[in-house]
Amino acid sequence: MVDKNKPQTEKRGGWLSRFAPGVRKIVSRRDTPDNLWVKDPDTGEMLYRSDLEGSLWVTPSGRHMRIDAPTRLKFTFDDGAYESIETPDVPEDPLKFSDGKPYRQRLDAARKAAGRKDTMAIGFGAVGGADAVVIVQDFTFMGGSLGMAAGEAFIKAAREAIDRGVPLVCFTAAGGARMQEGALSLMQMARTTLAIQELKAAQLPFVVVLTDPTTGGVTASYAMLGDVHLAEPGALIGFAGPRVIEATIREKLPPGFQRAEYLQEKGMVDKVVTRADLPRVIGQILSMLMGGTRRAA
């Protein structure tokens, strides 16, 4: 029986330290990463992060999860090897915009989280044995929104492809134009279109890979101007979102509306390709469009 009047010198849980010194330290919470498990958006199943990384962030249910730009570039180029191309600097917050929080603060937070200047990342290397400049739009950076920095990066990638005499491959992922830059953002739709015309004048292919989601002004410009349009399975592709369309027309949309498979059926997408097969398929397309030119093994 415990004597309630006797001072208790040992704290609750002290027996663990007494019988197994150091165990607490071994199993402490800080030794277990917070992101060790990832929830499958479709099934709710908890997936081991390292397994997801090994499957290129494709879940057992087939969901192609969103990935950041460095991961995309690594997956795309042969052996993950590529030359990184610096994106241009642009004026920051020219409109001094604030939507409850100054735009400059939003930019700083996004840059800290992503570890780079803006949504676009550019690389050069071999994709399926074919040399190409690849530009990737990262949805994790302010929803992949199209602003001046993204527009300038696209133009830089197009001209880099022209200078090197290689095709341009663009992976799109965006919620649309960046509202904090107003009309300056909308101007990028026209400017990127002109850059694609420069590619066409140089007789160089432009291949677009539509990933989840590709919407708004990006869909209304360079995302739909490729020589070939590929898409990842299940990717949402459109201008306005399904809920906006349903509210506007007051009708229920058909199943799978604006998804990659539906758009392939309707002729808007040439082919839906799994993430694991994309480098091989892109390489085949680029080689064919460039007259069979491929990098020597």
C-alpha positions as CSV (number, residue, x, y, z in Angstrom):
1,M,0.0,0.0,0.0
2,V,1.3,3.5,-0.9
3,D,1.7,5.8,2.1
4,K,-0.1,9.0,0.9
5,N,1.6,11.0,3.6
6,K,5.1,10.0,2.3
7,P,6.6,12.5,-0.1
8,Q,6.8,11.1,-3.6
9,T,10.3,11.9,-5.0
10,E,9.9,10.1,-8.3
11,K,7.8,11.7,-11.1
12,R,5.2,9.8,-13.0
13,G,6.8,7.8,-15.7
14,G,10.2,7.8,-13.9
15,W,10.3,4.0,-13.9
16,L,11.1,4.1,-17.7
17,S,14.3,6.0,-17.1
18,R,15.1,3.8,-14.1
19,F,14.8,0.4,-15.9
20,A,15.9,1.4,-19.3
21,P,18.2,4.5,-19.3
22,G,18.3,6.3,-22.6
23,V,15.1,4.6,-23.9
24,R,13.2,7.9,-23.7
25,K,15.8,9.6,-25.8
26,I,15.8,6.8,-28.4
27,V,12.0,6.9,-28.9
28,S,11.5,10.6,-28.4
29,R,9.0,12.4,-30.6
30,R,11.7,14.5,-32.3
31,D,13.3,11.3,-33.7
32,T,10.1,10.5,-35.7
33,P,9.6,12.8,-38.6
34,D,6.2,14.5,-38.8
35,N,5.9,13.7,-42.5
36,L,6.7,10.0,-42.1
37,W,3.2,9.1,-43.3
38,V,1.1,10.6,-46.1
39,K,-2.6,10.2,-46.5
40,D,-4.0,8.8,-49.8
41,P,-6.5,11.5,-50.9
42,D,-8.7,8.8,-52.6
43,T,-8.8,6.0,-50.0
44,G,-7.7,7.7,-46.8
45,E,-5.1,5.0,-46.4
46,M,-1.9,6.1,-44.6
47,L,1.1,5.5,-46.9
48,Y,4.7,5.3,-45.9
49,R,6.5,8.3,-47.3
50,S,9.6,6.4,-48.6
51,D,7.3,4.0,-50.5
52,L,5.6,7.0,-52.1
53,E,8.9,8.4,-53.1
54,G,9.9,5.1,-54.6
55,S,6.7,5.0,-56.7
56,L,7.3,8.6,-58.0
57,W,4.5,9.9,-55.7
58,V,1.8,7.7,-57.3
59,T,-0.4,6.1,-54.7
60,P,-1.6,2.4,-54.9
61,S,-5.0,3.8,-55.9
62,G,-3.4,5.4,-59.0
63,R,-3.6,9.0,-57.8
64,H,-0.7,11.0,-59.3
65,M,0.0,13.4,-56.4
66,R,1.3,16.9,-56.9
67,I,5.1,17.2,-56.7
68,D,7.4,20.2,-56.5
69,A,9.7,21.4,-59.3
70,P,13.0,19.9,-58.2
71,T,11.3,16.5,-57.8
72,R,9.7,16.8,-61.2
73,L,13.0,17.7,-62.9
74,K,14.8,14.8,-61.2
75,F,12.1,12.3,-62.4
76,T,12.1,13.7,-65.9
77,F,15.7,13.8,-66.9
78,D,17.7,10.6,-67.6
79,D,19.4,9.4,-64.4
80,G,18.1,12.6,-62.7
81,A,21.0,14.6,-64.3
82,Y,20.5,18.0,-65.8
83,E,21.9,21.5,-66.0
84,S,20.0,24.0,-64.0
85,I,19.2,27.2,-65.8
86,E,18.7,30.4,-63.8
87,T,15.4,32.2,-64.1
88,P,15.4,36.0,-64.7
89,D,14.8,38.6,-62.0
90,V,11.8,40.8,-62.3
91,P,10.5,43.9,-60.4
92,E,8.8,42.8,-57.2
93,D,5.3,44.0,-56.1
94,P,5.1,46.8,-58.8
95,L,1.5,47.5,-57.8
96,K,2.2,47.6,-54.0
97,F,-0.7,45.2,-53.7
98,S,-2.3,44.0,-50.5
99,D,-5.2,41.6,-50.0
100,G,-5.1,41.7,-46.2
101,K,-1.4,40.8,-46.3
102,P,1.2,42.7,-48.4
103,Y,2.2,40.8,-51.6
104,R,5.8,41.1,-50.7
105,Q,5.2,39.2,-47.5
106,R,3.4,36.5,-49.4
107,L,6.3,36.2,-51.8
108,D,8.8,36.0,-49.0
109,A,6.9,33.2,-47.3
110,A,6.5,31.3,-50.6
111,R,10.2,31.6,-51.3
112,K,11.2,30.4,-47.9
113,A,8.9,27.4,-48.2
114,A,10.0,26.5,-51.8
115,G,13.6,27.5,-51.6
116,R,13.6,29.4,-54.9
117,K,12.5,32.7,-56.4
118,D,9.2,31.8,-58.0
119,T,7.0,29.0,-59.5
120,M,9.1,28.2,-62.5
121,A,12.2,26.0,-62.7
122,I,14.2,25.3,-65.9
123,G,16.7,22.5,-66.7
124,F,18.5,21.2,-69.7
125,G,19.5,17.6,-70.3
126,A,18.4,14.3,-71.9
127,V,14.8,13.1,-71.7
128,G,14.5,9.5,-72.9
129,G,17.7,10.0,-74.8
130,A,16.6,13.2,-76.5
131,D,18.1,16.6,-75.5
132,A,15.6,19.2,-74.4
133,V,15.0,22.3,-72.3
134,V,12.4,21.5,-69.7
135,I,10.4,24.1,-67.7
136,V,8.3,23.1,-64.7
137,Q,5.5,25.0,-63.1
138,D,5.3,24.3,-59.4
139,F,1.8,24.4,-57.9
140,T,3.3,24.5,-54.3
141,F,4.5,28.1,-55.0
142,M,1.4,30.3,-54.7
143,G,-0.7,27.8,-56.6
144,G,1.6,27.9,-59.7
145,S,0.1,31.3,-60.5
146,L,1.2,33.0,-63.7
147,G,3.0,36.3,-62.9
148,M,5.8,38.4,-64.4
149,A,8.5,36.0,-63.0
150,A,6.8,33.0,-64.5
151,G,6.3,34.7,-67.8
152,E,9.9,35.8,-68.0
153,A,11.1,32.3,-67.1
154,F,9.0,30.8,-69.9
155,I,10.5,33.3,-72.4
156,K,14.0,32.5,-71.1
157,A,13.3,28.7,-71.5
158,A,12.0,29.2,-75.0
159,R,15.0,31.3,-76.1
160,E,17.4,28.9,-74.4
161,A,15.9,26.0,-76.4
162,I,16.3,28.1,-79.6
163,D,19.9,28.9,-78.8
164,R,20.7,25.2,-78.1
165,G,18.6,24.0,-81.1
166,V,16.6,21.7,-79.0
167,P,12.8,21.2,-78.2
168,L,11.0,22.8,-75.2
169,V,9.0,20.7,-72.8
170,C,6.7,22.4,-70.4
171,F,5.0,20.8,-67.4
172,T,2.0,22.9,-66.4
173,A,0.4,23.2,-63.0
174,A,-1.5,26.4,-62.1
175,G,-4.6,27.9,-60.6
176,G,-4.4,30.8,-63.1
177,A,-3.1,34.3,-63.2
178,R,-1.5,35.9,-60.1
179,M,-4.1,38.4,-58.9
180,Q,-1.5,40.4,-56.9
181,E,0.0,41.5,-60.2
182,G,-3.2,42.5,-62.0
183,A,-3.0,43.3,-65.7
184,L,0.8,42.7,-65.6
185,S,0.0,39.1,-64.9
186,L,-2.5,38.9,-67.8
187,M,0.1,40.3,-70.2
188,Q,2.1,37.1,-69.7
189,M,-0.5,35.1,-71.6
190,A,0.4,37.1,-74.7
191,R,4.1,37.3,-74.1
192,T,4.4,33.5,-73.6
193,T,2.4,33.0,-76.8
194,L,4.9,35.1,-78.7
195,A,7.7,33.0,-77.3
196,I,6.1,29.9,-78.6
197,Q,5.8,31.6,-82.1
198,E,9.6,32.1,-81.9
199,L,10.0,28.4,-81.3
200,K,7.8,27.6,-84.2
201,A,9.8,30.0,-86.4
202,A,12.9,28.1,-85.4
203,Q,11.1,24.8,-86.3
204,L,11.6,23.4,-82.8
205,P,9.0,21.3,-81.1
206,F,7.0,22.4,-78.1
207,V,5.6,19.6,-76.0
208,V,3.2,20.3,-73.1
209,V,2.6,17.9,-70.2
210,L,-0.6,18.9,-68.3
211,T,-0.5,18.0,-64.6
212,D,-3.0,18.5,-61.8
213,P,-4.3,21.1,-61.9
214,T,-3.9,23.2,-65.0
215,T,-6.5,25.9,-65.1
216,G,-7.2,29.6,-65.7
217,G,-4.9,31.8,-67.8
218,V,-2.3,29.1,-68.2
219,T,-4.9,26.9,-69.9
220,A,-5.9,29.9,-72.0
221,S,-2.3,30.4,-73.2
222,Y,0.8,28.2,-73.5
223,A,-0.8,25.1,-72.0
224,M,-2.9,24.6,-75.1
225,L,-0.4,25.7,-77.7
226,G,1.8,22.6,-77.8
227,D,2.6,20.5,-80.8
228,V,1.7,17.5,-78.6
229,H,-0.3,17.5,-75.4
230,L,0.3,14.8,-72.9
231,A,-1.4,14.6,-69.5
232,E,-1.0,12.7,-66.2
233,P,-3.8,10.4,-65.2
234,G,-6.7,12.2,-63.4
235,A,-5.3,15.7,-63.9
236,L,-7.8,18.5,-63.7
237,I,-7.6,20.6,-66.9
238,G,-9.8,23.5,-67.8
239,F,-10.3,27.2,-67.6
240,A,-13.0,27.7,-64.9
241,G,-13.4,25.1,-62.2
242,P,-16.3,22.5,-62.3
243,R,-18.2,24.1,-59.5
244,V,-18.1,27.5,-61.2
245,I,-19.3,26.0,-64.4
246,E,-22.2,24.1,-62.7
247,A,-23.2,27.2,-60.9
248,T,-23.2,29.2,-64.2
249,I,-25.1,26.8,-66.4
250,R,-27.2,25.3,-63.6
251,E,-26.6,21.8,-64.8
252,K,-24.7,18.8,-63.5
253,L,-21.5,18.1,-65.4
254,P,-20.9,14.6,-66.7
255,P,-18.6,12.2,-64.7
256,G,-14.9,12.9,-65.1
257,F,-15.6,16.3,-66.8
258,Q,-12.3,18.3,-67.2
259,R,-10.2,15.3,-66.2
260,A,-7.4,14.1,-68.4
261,E,-9.1,10.9,-69.6
262,Y,-12.3,12.8,-70.5
263,L,-10.3,15.4,-72.5
264,Q,-8.4,12.7,-74.3
265,E,-11.7,11.2,-75.4
266,K,-12.8,14.6,-76.6
267,G,-9.6,15.3,-78.5
268,M,-8.2,18.0,-76.3
269,V,-5.4,15.8,-75.0
270,D,-3.3,13.6,-77.3
271,K,-2.3,10.9,-74.7
272,V,-2.7,10.2,-71.0
273,V,0.6,8.9,-69.7
274,T,1.6,7.6,-66.3
275,R,4.4,9.4,-64.5
276,A,6.8,6.4,-64.7
277,D,6.3,6.3,-68.5
278,L,6.6,10.0,-69.2
279,P,10.4,10.3,-69.8
280,R,10.3,7.4,-72.3
281,V,7.2,8.7,-74.1
282,I,8.5,12.3,-74.2
283,G,11.9,11.0,-75.5
284,Q,10.2,9.1,-78.3
285,I,8.1,12.1,-79.3
286,L,11.0,14.5,-79.3
287,S,13.2,12.1,-81.3
288,M,10.4,11.7,-83.9
289,L,9.8,15.4,-84.2
290,M,13.5,16.1,-84.4
291,G,14.0,13.6,-87.2
292,G,15.3,10.8,-85.1
293,T,18.0,12.8,-83.3
294,R,18.9,11.2,-79.9
295,R,21.8,11.5,-77.6
296,A,24.4,8.7,-77.9
297,A,24.3,6.1,-75.1
